[in-house]
Amino acid sequence: MSKRLLAAGVVAALALAACGDDDDDATSATTQAPAATTAAPESVPAQATTAAPAGTTAAPSGDAVKVGLLFDITCTGDKSFNDSAAAGLDKATADFNIEATHSCPSADDDRKPRLDLMVQDGTQLMIGVGFLWGPAISAGAYENPDRHFGIVDSVVNTYDANATPDDTSDDAALTNVASLVFAEEQGSFLVGAAAALTSKTGSIGFVGGVEIDLIKKFEAGYIAGAKAVNPDIQVVSKYVSQPPDFTGFNNAAAGKEIAAQMYSGGADVVYHAAGATGLGVFEAAKDAGAPGSVWAIGVDSDQYLTASPDLQPYILTSMVKHVDVAVYETIKAETEGTFTGDIQTFDLKRDGVGYATSGDFMSADTIAKLEDFKAKIISGEIVVPTDPTKA
């Protein structure tokens, strides 16, 4: 293959989640969150634009470094994966002298045109949020060796210039792409342990958005962590959709239906790795019983903080995936002249993944046990599997 996509799946990415505005396009960075956008001009339909939204001030030009963040189709507003990336851009905008734009594709076939528009605008660093940006980033990096690129949840280090997927011997190496990947299995191990320590029925569930390698890492870690606490625990797993259908990351109704079946079948804790579909999991928990009798576990960001008040009492914890840290550090390296095009793994040791404690639902004893597991994973005493069949 011309490009290697780690964990072909998104979050993310999970990279796929509910779009706050289907018309979101690139806008100049301001002190506001990137969710605020301005529609592209009619002459460039569905393309990124660098015009600042009304009422805001564009970042200073001067010697500012131009940075572009490319969200997935579902864009910001997912209160999870994409919003975490946006937070990283916000922080970088506040801390560094950058001129930032962001863009959301309306379909897969306009990814490359959006990237090209950023290149034409002089953008020096472009970061794609989610593995689906792989082909566009690969081609863009090959065509523009003087620019820098980043991609979340994928490894892109070659380009098949001759379009021969079965022959990699003539692939061009890419040294201007930072592949930002995460040890999702490690964070999932910790919330799996939390689920087992909390469960009273000995049955827990996992809802995956799309059955792809990336999401299987979440499932594998979750099962392994639960079994580390209780080898006899029952873990019921179900995926919303199968590739190439990626709607499983944006189908709250299906998430609710699947989780409801798990709760009615005896599971009292359900973890989702399904983007915006996870909202349905939270709603199913609320319908299944009183607070404290059933639980849901969020993903990517601390979802307790963004959930509605009626759902918060059901969110035991969240597996936090620090996409914001990856985006921020990549931009920081660009501004400091230390950018490197290589594979960068954000794991527990690097604070790339972790778990949330908002709501104070987990006991001090549970947290102490999770911290012990965390230390053993960091030291290498525990090696977390990435394949559910080996968990």
PyMOL commands that set and color helices and strands:
alter all, ss='L'
color gray80, all
select helices_A, chain A and resi 81-95+108-120+131-143+184-198+213-229+247-249+252-264+275-288+312-314+323-336+364-379+388-390
alter helices_A, ss='H'
color red, helices_A
select strands_A, chain A and resi 65-70+98-103+125-129+148-152+158-159+172-173+177-182+203-210+234-241+269-273+295-300+315-321+343-346+353-355
alter strands_A, ss='S'
color yellow, strands_A
deselect
rebuild
show_as cartoon
